[in-house]
Amino acid sequence: NAGTEADVYISVYGERGDTGSRQLLRSQKPNKFLKGQTDIFAVEAVHLGHLYKIVIGHNGLGSGNGWFLDKVVIKDPITDLDYTFLCHRWLDQGQDDGNIARELTVTDASTFPGRQELELKREETWAAEKWKFQEGNTLQFYNSLTRGFICLSPDSRVDARGDKKNKYGKVFFMWMYA
């Protein structure tokens, strides 16, 4: 439920002004704002110079309107510069702080050293670890305080009795410290 069916709006601010509120209408994907998807939009505007912030949000309408936004990257076709605005938060009245709009400032190498390296590392880590969360896998967490396992089954059942033995055979497990 990290995607949204609500109407999403963005305002882009630069040294020469702003775009005003623009609805993001046509993605290069058939369905926009789906979980885990990257959408690409073309927004026509006068050249704003160097960008420093955006305001992005949605109208809160439609079923499943809550949205988890990872980041926004704006590519300036005139200067060939990329401006990254990190969010990593919910835009949802029922999640996080309840806001459905966020003001995000540009993130560049001077404000966040090693941004590209960290993003690459995050993507590499997820690529290496995502198999653990595929359908059909059972996750076991070992609690060192109780010395028992907490199991999350593929059918969404949680066994939190803290069994002292691994009754599910060889599956992945994580250590959980109290």
N, C-alpha and C positions, 0 to 999 in steps of 0.2 A: 504493500500500500504506500509506496514511496512516490508514485506518480500522481498526476492530477488531471482532472477533466475540466477544471476551472479555466477561465480566460486569464492568460498571463500577460502582464504589462511591464514595460521597462522604460526608464528615463536614463539617458546617458549624458554625463556632464563633462565638459572639457574647458580648456582655458578660453575658448571663444564663445561659450554659451552651452545650451543644452538642447536635446531633441524634443523635450516635452514627453508626455506619456504616450507610448506606442504599444499597441497590442501586438504580440508575437503570433502571427496568423499562420503562415505557411512554412512548415518545416520541410526539409528534404526527405523526411520519413513520412510514411502514410499516416501514422498515428503519433502525435506529439506528446511529450512529457511523460513517457512511460518509464517505469523503474529500470535503472541501469542503462538507459539509452542516452546517447548524445544527439541533440537536435541542432540543426544549423538553420539560421534565419538570415535573410538579407533585410537590413533596415536602411532605408534611404534617408540621408540627412546632409546638411551642409557640413563642410569639414570643421570639426570642433577643436582642432589643435590637439595638444596632449590631453588625454583623458585622465580624470582623477577619481571619479566615483560614478556609481549607478544606483538607481533605486529600482528594485524588482519585486514584484508581488503579483497576487492574483485577486480575483473578485470574490472568492469564497463560495462560489455557486457550483452546483452539480454534486452528484454523489462522489464520494471519495475525493474531496477537493484538497485535502492535505497534501503537501509536496515537500520532499526532502531535496534541497538544492545543493549540489556539490560545489560547483563553480561556474562562472561565466567567463568566457574568453572572447574578447572583441578584437577582430583583425581589421586594422586600418588599411584599406587598399591604396591609399595615397602614399603613406610613409612606410608601408609594409611592416609596421610594428604590431605586436600582440600585446594586449592589455588583459591581465588576469585579475579576476575579482573572486576571491575565495569566500565560500559561505559555510559549507559543511553543517547546515542547520535546517530545521523544519520551518516551513511557512504553513502553519496550521493552527487554527484556533484551539485545537484540542491537544497539541503537542508543544514541547519546548516552552517558550514564553508566551505562546498564544498569538504571536504576530503573523500576519499573512503578507507582510511586505518587509523588505530588508534594505537598508542603505549599506552599500559595500564600497570600500575604498580600494583603489588599485593596489595590487601587490606586485612589486618588482624586486630585482636582485638587491637593491639597497635597503628595502624594508624587510625582506625575508631572504637572507643569504641561502643559497643552495636550493631554492624553490624547485628548480627543474630536477635536481638530483633526488630530492625528497619525493617528488611526485613519481619519478621513475621507480624509486625503491618501493613505494606504496603499491604501484601497479605490479611490480615483480613479486612482491610478497603475496598479494592476493592471487596472482596466477599460480603460485606454488602451493597455496593453502586452500583454495576454493574447493578442491576435491572433498575435503572433510565435510562440507555442507551440502553435498549433492544428495538427491533423493535416494533413500534406501540406506544411508549410513546411520549408524547409532553412535552418538557422542557420549563419552563417559568423562565425568569430571571427578577427580580424586580430591577429597577433602582431607587434608592432613590433620585437621583437628579431630574429626570423627573417625578417621582412617577407613572411610567407606566411599563407595562410588555413588554418584548421582548420574543417572542415565537418561538421555533424551532419545527416545525411539523415533523411527521414521514415521510412525503413525501419530506423532505429536504427543504421545504419552510421556510423562515425566515420572521416573521412579526415584524418589528422593529419600528412600528408607535408609540409605547409607549402607548397603550390603558390604560386607568385608571382603567378598571375593568378586572376581570378574566373571559374572555369569553369562556374559554375551560373547565370550570367545575373544579372538584377537580383533579388536577394533581400535580406532584412534581414541586416546583420552588425553585430557588436559589436567594439569595440576592446578588446584585452587587452594590458595592459602588464606586462612582466616586471620 
